[in-house]
């Protein structure tokens, strides 16, 4: 992943059934990066995010669908039009 020079470690994502969304803080913990890094990824469209109740959350459903379809690189702007 670009943006904050930290990469996403997909091995830390939960296996099995996924919740539809998660907080940036929870996603940062799963990925082993800082909250600021995840917020940077959201702002640059590097990860899929949606606004819920006034806050940005990671769209895990979309992320997992993309991973299942073989996506293995996430770059700035990938989700800029979401």
Gaussian input, Z-matrix of N, CA and C with variables (Angstrom, degrees):
# hf/3-21g

backbone

0 1
 N
 C     1     B1
 C     2     B2     1     A1
 N     3     B3     2     A2     1     D1
 C     4     B4     3     A3     2     D2
 C     5     B5     4     A4     3     D3
 N     6     B6     5     A5     4     D4
 C     7     B7     6     A6     5     D5
 C     8     B8     7     A7     6     D6
 N     9     B9     8     A8     7     D7
 C    10    B10     9     A9     8     D8
 C    11    B11    10    A10     9     D9
 N    12    B12    11    A11    10    D10
 C    13    B13    12    A12    11    D11
 C    14    B14    13    A13    12    D12
 N    15    B15    14    A14    13    D13
 C    16    B16    15    A15    14    D14
 C    17    B17    16    A16    15    D15
 N    18    B18    17    A17    16    D16
 C    19    B19    18    A18    17    D17
 C    20    B20    19    A19    18    D18
 N    21    B21    20    A20    19    D19
 C    22    B22    21    A21    20    D20
 C    23    B23    22    A22    21    D21
 N    24    B24    23    A23    22    D22
 C    25    B25    24    A24    23    D23
 C    26    B26    25    A25    24    D24
 N    27    B27    26    A26    25    D25
 C    28    B28    27    A27    26    D26
 C    29    B29    28    A28    27    D27
 N    30    B30    29    A29    28    D28
 C    31    B31    30    A30    29    D29
 C    32    B32    31    A31    30    D30
 N    33    B33    32    A32    31    D31
 C    34    B34    33    A33    32    D32
 C    35    B35    34    A34    33    D33
 N    36    B36    35    A35    34    D34
 C    37    B37    36    A36    35    D35
 C    38    B38    37    A37    36    D36
 N    39    B39    38    A38    37    D37
 C    40    B40    39    A39    38    D38
 C    41    B41    40    A40    39    D39
 N    42    B42    41    A41    40    D40
 C    43    B43    42    A42    41    D41
 C    44    B44    43    A43    42    D42
 N    45    B45    44    A44    43    D43
 C    46    B46    45    A45    44    D44
 C    47    B47    46    A46    45    D45
 N    48    B48    47    A47    46    D46
 C    49    B49    48    A48    47    D47
 C    50    B50    49    A49    48    D48
 N    51    B51    50    A50    49    D49
 C    52    B52    51    A51    50    D50
 C    53    B53    52    A52    51    D51
 N    54    B54    53    A53    52    D52
 C    55    B55    54    A54    53    D53
 C    56    B56    55    A55    54    D54
 N    57    B57    56    A56    55    D55
 C    58    B58    57    A57    56    D56
 C    59    B59    58    A58    57    D57
 N    60    B60    59    A59    58    D58
 C    61    B61    60    A60    59    D59
 C    62    B62    61    A61    60    D60
 N    63    B63    62    A62    61    D61
 C    64    B64    63    A63    62    D62
 C    65    B65    64    A64    63    D63
 N    66    B66    65    A65    64    D64
 C    67    B67    66    A66    65    D65
 C    68    B68    67    A67    66    D66
 N    69    B69    68    A68    67    D67
 C    70    B70    69    A69    68    D68
 C    71    B71    70    A70    69    D69
 N    72    B72    71    A71    70    D70
 C    73    B73    72    A72    71    D71
 C    74    B74    73    A73    72    D72
 N    75    B75    74    A74    73    D73
 C    76    B76    75    A75    74    D74
 C    77    B77    76    A76    75    D75
 N    78    B78    77    A77    76    D76
 C    79    B79    78    A78    77    D77
 C    80    B80    79    A79    78    D78
 N    81    B81    80    A80    79    D79
 C    82    B82    81    A81    80    D80
 C    83    B83    82    A82    81    D81
 N    84    B84    83    A83    82    D82
 C    85    B85    84    A84    83    D83
 C    86    B86    85    A85    84    D84
 N    87    B87    86    A86    85    D85
 C    88    B88    87    A87    86    D86
 C    89    B89    88    A88    87    D87
 N    90    B90    89    A89    88    D88
 C    91    B91    90    A90    89    D89
 C    92    B92    91    A91    90    D90
 N    93    B93    92    A92    91    D91
 C    94    B94    93    A93    92    D92
 C    95    B95    94    A94    93    D93
 N    96    B96    95    A95    94    D94
 C    97    B97    96    A96    95    D95
 C    98    B98    97    A97    96    D96
 N    99    B99    98    A98    97    D97
 C   100   B100    99    A99    98    D98
 C   101   B101   100   A100    99    D99
 N   102   B102   101   A101   100   D100
 C   103   B103   102   A102   101   D101
 C   104   B104   103   A103   102   D102
 N   105   B105   104   A104   103   D103
 C   106   B106   105   A105   104   D104
 C   107   B107   106   A106   105   D105
 N   108   B108   107   A107   106   D106
 C   109   B109   108   A108   107   D107
 C   110   B110   109   A109   108   D108
 N   111   B111   110   A110   109   D109
 C   112   B112   111   A111   110   D110
 C   113   B113   112   A112   111   D111
 N   114   B114   113   A113   112   D112
 C   115   B115   114   A114   113   D113
 C   116   B116   115   A115   114   D114
 N   117   B117   116   A116   115   D115
 C   118   B118   117   A117   116   D116
 C   119   B119   118   A118   117   D117
 N   120   B120   119   A119   118   D118
 C   121   B121   120   A120   119   D119
 C   122   B122   121   A121   120   D120
 N   123   B123   122   A122   121   D121
 C   124   B124   123   A123   122   D122
 C   125   B125   124   A124   123   D123
 N   126   B126   125   A125   124   D124
 C   127   B127   126   A126   125   D125
 C   128   B128   127   A127   126   D126
 N   129   B129   128   A128   127   D127
 C   130   B130   129   A129   128   D128
 C   131   B131   130   A130   129   D129
 N   132   B132   131   A131   130   D130
 C   133   B133   132   A132   131   D131
 C   134   B134   133   A133   132   D132
 N   135   B135   134   A134   133   D133
 C   136   B136   135   A135   134   D134
 C   137   B137   136   A136   135   D135
 N   138   B138   137   A137   136   D136
 C   139   B139   138   A138   137   D137
 C   140   B140   139   A139   138   D138
 N   141   B141   140   A140   139   D139
 C   142   B142   141   A141   140   D140
 C   143   B143   142   A142   141   D141
 N   144   B144   143   A143   142   D142
 C   145   B145   144   A144   143   D143
 C   146   B146   145   A145   144   D144
 N   147   B147   146   A146   145   D145
 C   148   B148   147   A147   146   D146
 C   149   B149   148   A148   147   D147
 N   150   B150   149   A149   148   D148
 C   151   B151   150   A150   149   D149
 C   152   B152   151   A151   150   D150
 N   153   B153   152   A152   151   D151
 C   154   B154   153   A153   152   D152
 C   155   B155   154   A154   153   D153
 N   156   B156   155   A155   154   D154
 C   157   B157   156   A156   155   D155
 C   158   B158   157   A157   156   D156
 N   159   B159   158   A158   157   D157
 C   160   B160   159   A159   158   D158
 C   161   B161   160   A160   159   D159
 N   162   B162   161   A161   160   D160
 C   163   B163   162   A162   161   D161
 C   164   B164   163   A163   162   D162
 N   165   B165   164   A164   163   D163
 C   166   B166   165   A165   164   D164
 C   167   B167   166   A166   165   D165
 N   168   B168   167   A167   166   D166
 C   169   B169   168   A168   167   D167
 C   170   B170   169   A169   168   D168
 N   171   B171   170   A170   169   D169
 C   172   B172   171   A171   170   D170
 C   173   B173   172   A172   171   D171
 N   174   B174   173   A173   172   D172
 C   175   B175   174   A174   173   D173
 C   176   B176   175   A175   174   D174
 N   177   B177   176   A176   175   D175
 C   178   B178   177   A177   176   D176
 C   179   B179   178   A178   177   D177
 N   180   B180   179   A179   178   D178
 C   181   B181   180   A180   179   D179
 C   182   B182   181   A181   180   D180
 N   183   B183   182   A182   181   D181
 C   184   B184   183   A183   182   D182
 C   185   B185   184   A184   183   D183
 N   186   B186   185   A185   184   D184
 C   187   B187   186   A186   185   D185
 C   188   B188   187   A187   186   D186
 N   189   B189   188   A188   187   D187
 C   190   B190   189   A189   188   D188
 C   191   B191   190   A190   189   D189
 N   192   B192   191   A191   190   D190
 C   193   B193   192   A192   191   D191
 C   194   B194   193   A193   192   D192
 N   195   B195   194   A194   193   D193
 C   196   B196   195   A195   194   D194
 C   197   B197   196   A196   195   D195
 N   198   B198   197   A197   196   D196
 C   199   B199   198   A198   197   D197
 C   200   B200   199   A199   198   D198
 N   201   B201   200   A200   199   D199
 C   202   B202   201   A201   200   D200
 C   203   B203   202   A202   201   D201
 N   204   B204   203   A203   202   D202
 C   205   B205   204   A204   203   D203
 C   206   B206   205   A205   204   D204
 N   207   B207   206   A206   205   D205
 C   208   B208   207   A207   206   D206
 C   209   B209   208   A208   207   D207
 N   210   B210   209   A209   208   D208
 C   211   B211   210   A210   209   D209
 C   212   B212   211   A211   210   D210
 N   213   B213   212   A212   211   D211
 C   214   B214   213   A213   212   D212
 C   215   B215   214   A214   213   D213
 N   216   B216   215   A215   214   D214
 C   217   B217   216   A216   215   D215
 C   218   B218   217   A217   216   D216
 N   219   B219   218   A218   217   D217
 C   220   B220   219   A219   218   D218
 C   221   B221   220   A220   219   D219
 N   222   B222   221   A221   220   D220
 C   223   B223   222   A222   221   D221
 C   224   B224   223   A223   222   D222
 N   225   B225   224   A224   223   D223
 C   226   B226   225   A225   224   D224
 C   227   B227   226   A226   225   D225
 N   228   B228   227   A227   226   D226
 C   229   B229   228   A228   227   D227
 C   230   B230   229   A229   228   D228
 N   231   B231   230   A230   229   D229
 C   232   B232   231   A231   230   D230
 C   233   B233   232   A232   231   D231
 N   234   B234   233   A233   232   D232
 C   235   B235   234   A234   233   D233
 C   236   B236   235   A235   234   D234
 N   237   B237   236   A236   235   D235
 C   238   B238   237   A237   236   D236
 C   239   B239   238   A238   237   D237
 N   240   B240   239   A239   238   D238
 C   241   B241   240   A240   239   D239
 C   242   B242   241   A241   240   D240
 N   243   B243   242   A242   241   D241
 C   244   B244   243   A243   242   D242
 C   245   B245   244   A244   243   D243

   B1=1.4406
   B2=1.5132
   B3=1.2608
   B4=1.4506
   B5=1.5128
   B6=1.2974
   B7=1.4474
   B8=1.5002
   B9=1.2886
   B10=1.4567
   B11=1.5167
   B12=1.2957
   B13=1.4619
   B14=1.5176
   B15=1.3265
   B16=1.4490
   B17=1.5135
   B18=1.3137
   B19=1.4578
   B20=1.5222
   B21=1.3072
   B22=1.4572
   B23=1.5179
   B24=1.3225
   B25=1.4502
   B26=1.5219
   B27=1.3276
   B28=1.4634
   B29=1.5151
   B30=1.3175
   B31=1.4590
   B32=1.5181
   B33=1.3223
   B34=1.4566
   B35=1.5208
   B36=1.3287
   B37=1.4565
   B38=1.5329
   B39=1.3187
   B40=1.4594
   B41=1.5201
   B42=1.3166
   B43=1.4634
   B44=1.5225
   B45=1.3112
   B46=1.4566
   B47=1.5126
   B48=1.3125
   B49=1.4645
   B50=1.5285
   B51=1.3181
   B52=1.4553
   B53=1.5203
   B54=1.3172
   B55=1.4584
   B56=1.5149
   B57=1.3059
   B58=1.4557
   B59=1.5254
   B60=1.3310
   B61=1.4558
   B62=1.5197
   B63=1.3389
   B64=1.4560
   B65=1.5241
   B66=1.2883
   B67=1.4586
   B68=1.5315
   B69=1.3182
   B70=1.4662
   B71=1.5299
   B72=1.3238
   B73=1.4667
   B74=1.5274
   B75=1.3355
   B76=1.4645
   B77=1.5260
   B78=1.3273
   B79=1.4642
   B80=1.5254
   B81=1.3222
   B82=1.4654
   B83=1.5220
   B84=1.3144
   B85=1.4636
   B86=1.5292
   B87=1.3333
   B88=1.4627
   B89=1.5233
   B90=1.3374
   B91=1.4671
   B92=1.5210
   B93=1.3180
   B94=1.4548
   B95=1.5197
   B96=1.3371
   B97=1.4592
   B98=1.5251
   B99=1.3261
   B100=1.4603
   B101=1.5311
   B102=1.3171
   B103=1.4603
   B104=1.5285
   B105=1.3298
   B106=1.4630
   B107=1.5226
   B108=1.3258
   B109=1.4657
   B110=1.5165
   B111=1.3304
   B112=1.4638
   B113=1.5237
   B114=1.3158
   B115=1.4650
   B116=1.5272
   B117=1.3216
   B118=1.4631
   B119=1.5165
   B120=1.3346
   B121=1.4705
   B122=1.5245
   B123=1.3392
   B124=1.4671
   B125=1.5249
   B126=1.3159
   B127=1.4718
   B128=1.5230
   B129=1.3337
   B130=1.4643
   B131=1.5231
   B132=1.3453
   B133=1.4616
   B134=1.5108
   B135=1.3192
   B136=1.4626
   B137=1.5221
   B138=1.3212
   B139=1.4663
   B140=1.5243
   B141=1.3355
   B142=1.4615
   B143=1.5236
   B144=1.3084
   B145=1.4627
   B146=1.5231
   B147=1.3109
   B148=1.4597
   B149=1.5144
   B150=1.3256
   B151=1.4617
   B152=1.5228
   B153=1.3460
   B154=1.4678
   B155=1.5196
   B156=1.3145
   B157=1.4679
   B158=1.5226
   B159=1.3304
   B160=1.4528
   B161=1.5141
   B162=1.3262
   B163=1.4669
   B164=1.5151
   B165=1.3014
   B166=1.4573
   B167=1.5275
   B168=1.3225
   B169=1.4654
   B170=1.5223
   B171=1.3071
   B172=1.4572
   B173=1.5184
   B174=1.3243
   B175=1.4542
   B176=1.5316
   B177=1.3285
   B178=1.4664
   B179=1.5172
   B180=1.3230
   B181=1.4649
   B182=1.5294
   B183=1.3155
   B184=1.4738
   B185=1.5258
   B186=1.3247
   B187=1.4595
   B188=1.5270
   B189=1.3133
   B190=1.4698
   B191=1.5215
   B192=1.3340
   B193=1.4639
   B194=1.5285
   B195=1.3328
   B196=1.4622
   B197=1.5253
   B198=1.3327
   B199=1.4622
   B200=1.5278
   B201=1.3364
   B202=1.4607
   B203=1.5249
   B204=1.3429
   B205=1.4585
   B206=1.5284
   B207=1.3290
   B208=1.4590
   B209=1.5156
   B210=1.3173
   B211=1.4647
   B212=1.5235
   B213=1.3270
   B214=1.4634
   B215=1.5250
   B216=1.3164
   B217=1.4573
   B218=1.5159
   B219=1.3136
   B220=1.4523
   B221=1.5139
   B222=1.3234
   B223=1.4557
   B224=1.5202
   B225=1.3382
   B226=1.4575
   B227=1.5264
   B228=1.3077
   B229=1.4464
   B230=1.5085
   B231=1.3317
   B232=1.4736
   B233=1.5271
   B234=1.3185
   B235=1.4662
   B236=1.5328
   B237=1.3167
   B238=1.4667
   B239=1.5259
   B240=1.3134
   B241=1.4650
   B242=1.5133
   B243=1.3054
   B244=1.4724
   B245=1.5137
   A1=109.52
   A2=114.68
   A3=120.06
   A4=109.76
   A5=116.80
   A6=120.78
   A7=112.59
   A8=117.57
   A9=120.66
   A10=111.85
   A11=117.41
   A12=123.60
   A13=113.90
   A14=117.38
   A15=121.80
   A16=107.14
   A17=117.12
   A18=120.01
   A19=110.79
   A20=114.18
   A21=121.95
   A22=108.53
   A23=117.09
   A24=122.27
   A25=107.69
   A26=116.10
   A27=121.01
   A28=112.85
   A29=118.21
   A30=120.83
   A31=112.22
   A32=117.81
   A33=120.74
   A34=113.55
   A35=117.45
   A36=119.13
   A37=108.62
   A38=117.55
   A39=119.70
   A40=111.60
   A41=115.99
   A42=121.00
   A43=109.32
   A44=115.29
   A45=119.76
   A46=112.63
   A47=116.49
   A48=122.14
   A49=110.29
   A50=115.72
   A51=121.28
   A52=110.67
   A53=116.15
   A54=120.03
   A55=106.32
   A56=116.79
   A57=121.07
   A58=111.71
   A59=117.83
   A60=121.96
   A61=109.49
   A62=115.49
   A63=119.64
   A64=108.67
   A65=115.70
   A66=121.00
   A67=109.95
   A68=116.63
   A69=119.42
   A70=111.65
   A71=117.02
   A72=120.76
   A73=111.29
   A74=116.60
   A75=120.14
   A76=110.51
   A77=116.72
   A78=120.75
   A79=110.52
   A80=116.87
   A81=120.65
   A82=110.55
   A83=116.28
   A84=120.78
   A85=110.85
   A86=117.61
   A87=121.62
   A88=111.34
   A89=116.11
   A90=120.93
   A91=112.88
   A92=117.28
   A93=120.20
   A94=113.63
   A95=116.51
   A96=121.45
   A97=108.56
   A98=116.82
   A99=120.54
   A100=111.48
   A101=114.98
   A102=120.85
   A103=110.12
   A104=116.82
   A105=120.91
   A106=111.99
   A107=116.67
   A108=120.25
   A109=110.42
   A110=117.02
   A111=120.73
   A112=110.17
   A113=118.21
   A114=120.04
   A115=109.99
   A116=117.68
   A117=121.06
   A118=111.54
   A119=116.94
   A120=120.80
   A121=110.31
   A122=116.72
   A123=120.24
   A124=109.51
   A125=116.68
   A126=121.30
   A127=112.29
   A128=117.56
   A129=120.37
   A130=112.94
   A131=117.54
   A132=120.64
   A133=113.36
   A134=116.97
   A135=121.38
   A136=111.78
   A137=116.39
   A138=121.69
   A139=108.35
   A140=117.69
   A141=119.65
   A142=110.91
   A143=115.86
   A144=120.65
   A145=109.32
   A146=114.56
   A147=121.87
   A148=108.45
   A149=116.13
   A150=121.08
   A151=107.94
   A152=114.88
   A153=121.28
   A154=107.92
   A155=116.16
   A156=121.88
   A157=111.19
   A158=116.38
   A159=121.08
   A160=116.03
   A161=117.86
   A162=121.46
   A163=110.38
   A164=116.69
   A165=121.96
   A166=108.68
   A167=116.65
   A168=122.10
   A169=108.69
   A170=116.42
   A171=122.01
   A172=109.00
   A173=116.60
   A174=123.02
   A175=107.81
   A176=115.86
   A177=120.95
   A178=112.32
   A179=116.48
   A180=119.20
   A181=110.05
   A182=116.70
   A183=121.29
   A184=110.91
   A185=116.60
   A186=120.87
   A187=110.71
   A188=116.30
   A189=120.27
   A190=111.75
   A191=117.77
   A192=120.03
   A193=110.24
   A194=116.28
   A195=119.85
   A196=111.21
   A197=117.27
   A198=120.61
   A199=111.00
   A200=116.32
   A201=120.57
   A202=111.92
   A203=116.87
   A204=121.41
   A205=112.04
   A206=116.92
   A207=120.64
   A208=115.99
   A209=118.23
   A210=119.41
   A211=108.33
   A212=116.51
   A213=119.24
   A214=112.77
   A215=116.41
   A216=120.72
   A217=108.72
   A218=115.88
   A219=122.31
   A220=108.10
   A221=115.82
   A222=121.49
   A223=110.66
   A224=114.63
   A225=119.78
   A226=109.56
   A227=115.92
   A228=121.39
   A229=115.86
   A230=117.91
   A231=120.01
   A232=112.42
   A233=116.57
   A234=121.27
   A235=110.99
   A236=117.03
   A237=120.97
   A238=112.76
   A239=117.77
   A240=120.81
   A241=114.06
   A242=116.94
   A243=120.92
   A244=110.83
   D1=144.20
   D2=176.77
   D3=-91.53
   D4=-171.07
   D5=173.96
   D6=100.65
   D7=-76.23
   D8=-175.74
   D9=-115.86
   D10=20.93
   D11=175.34
   D12=57.24
   D13=30.09
   D14=173.35
   D15=-125.16
   D16=141.73
   D17=-177.21
   D18=-101.40
   D19=155.62
   D20=178.37
   D21=-82.49
   D22=124.82
   D23=176.04
   D24=-95.09
   D25=99.33
   D26=-175.03
   D27=-66.50
   D28=-18.40
   D29=179.65
   D30=-65.29
   D31=-19.92
   D32=-177.76
   D33=-91.57
   D34=-4.56
   D35=176.36
   D36=-70.23
   D37=146.52
   D38=-178.29
   D39=-64.76
   D40=141.23
   D41=178.76
   D42=-90.06
   D43=156.64
   D44=176.35
   D45=85.82
   D46=-139.85
   D47=-176.63
   D48=-70.18
   D49=134.43
   D50=-178.23
   D51=-107.93
   D52=142.29
   D53=167.52
   D54=-72.03
   D55=155.91
   D56=-176.41
   D57=-67.23
   D58=-36.82
   D59=-178.26
   D60=-142.24
   D61=164.35
   D62=171.36
   D63=-149.27
   D64=160.53
   D65=-178.83
   D66=-69.94
   D67=155.22
   D68=175.16
   D69=-57.58
   D70=-36.08
   D71=-179.52
   D72=-65.94
   D73=-42.98
   D74=178.46
   D75=-66.44
   D76=-39.94
   D77=178.93
   D78=-65.12
   D79=-40.43
   D80=177.26
   D81=-60.19
   D82=-42.65
   D83=179.01
   D84=-63.48
   D85=-43.11
   D86=179.46
   D87=-63.52
   D88=-35.14
   D89=-175.23
   D90=-90.53
   D91=-10.89
   D92=-179.07
   D93=72.95
   D94=32.18
   D95=178.29
   D96=-126.69
   D97=173.44
   D98=-179.17
   D99=-78.29
   D100=159.39
   D101=174.83
   D102=-58.83
   D103=-39.52
   D104=179.45
   D105=-61.91
   D106=-37.07
   D107=177.74
   D108=-62.27
   D109=-46.51
   D110=-180.00
   D111=-64.04
   D112=-41.47
   D113=178.19
   D114=-61.99
   D115=-36.75
   D116=175.11
   D117=-63.93
   D118=-41.64
   D119=178.03
   D120=-62.11
   D121=-40.06
   D122=179.07
   D123=-64.55
   D124=-48.48
   D125=-176.86
   D126=-62.30
   D127=-32.34
   D128=-177.94
   D129=-94.45
   D130=1.81
   D131=179.40
   D132=72.19
   D133=27.09
   D134=-179.40
   D135=-81.15
   D136=-29.17
   D137=176.26
   D138=-125.19
   D139=152.70
   D140=179.55
   D141=-73.59
   D142=132.02
   D143=-179.90
   D144=-141.48
   D145=154.76
   D146=175.47
   D147=-134.10
   D148=157.17
   D149=177.04
   D150=-95.82
   D151=126.90
   D152=177.34
   D153=-134.06
   D154=126.42
   D155=178.08
   D156=52.13
   D157=38.74
   D158=176.16
   D159=83.15
   D160=0.35
   D161=-179.42
   D162=-121.14
   D163=149.58
   D164=174.00
   D165=-82.71
   D166=132.84
   D167=175.46
   D168=-129.78
   D169=153.83
   D170=179.10
   D171=-76.31
   D172=132.14
   D173=178.05
   D174=-87.05
   D175=87.08
   D176=-178.01
   D177=-65.09
   D178=-33.72
   D179=179.09
   D180=-59.03
   D181=-48.14
   D182=179.40
   D183=-65.27
   D184=-43.71
   D185=179.74
   D186=-59.25
   D187=-46.20
   D188=-178.57
   D189=-68.24
   D190=-36.94
   D191=175.59
   D192=-60.71
   D193=-44.61
   D194=-179.97
   D195=-64.30
   D196=-40.09
   D197=178.01
   D198=-63.69
   D199=-42.62
   D200=179.58
   D201=-64.40
   D202=-27.17
   D203=177.95
   D204=-86.93
   D205=5.47
   D206=173.46
   D207=101.11
   D208=2.11
   D209=178.51
   D210=-65.37
   D211=127.92
   D212=-179.97
   D213=-132.89
   D214=6.15
   D215=176.23
   D216=-136.30
   D217=134.49
   D218=-178.33
   D219=-123.24
   D220=119.10
   D221=-176.07
   D222=-121.13
   D223=160.21
   D224=176.14
   D225=-52.93
   D226=134.36
   D227=177.04
   D228=90.75
   D229=-10.63
   D230=179.76
   D231=-54.77
   D232=-35.73
   D233=-176.97
   D234=-120.71
   D235=25.18
   D236=-176.50
   D237=-65.98
   D238=-26.81
   D239=-177.12
   D240=-97.59
   D241=9.53
   D242=179.94
   D243=-75.48

